[in-house]
């Protein structure tokens, strides 16, 4: 069953964040990840949420998502992201077809 990584990213250093943007897609792809949304326009329909840069990545399953998130290649990029952005990240398990 598919699993989704949903991130709300407030970039604090755009120049440094550029390296993350350039390198992270290849790491996700190695674990079956593909972007469903990445930094596009958003509109809040209800509530007081003020999203920044939203990202949604689909993985084949939760195991693949967590393998990517905990992988050594992502840990290096995660450290870059943590220096140049404030991020809220969650996972969501999809529904069985």
Protein Blocks (a to p, Z undefined) as FASTA:
>chain_A
ZZddddddddfblklmmmmmmmmmmmmmmnopacfbghiacddfbdjbdcfbdcddddfb
lklmmmmmmpmklmmmmmmmmmmoccdddddddddZZ
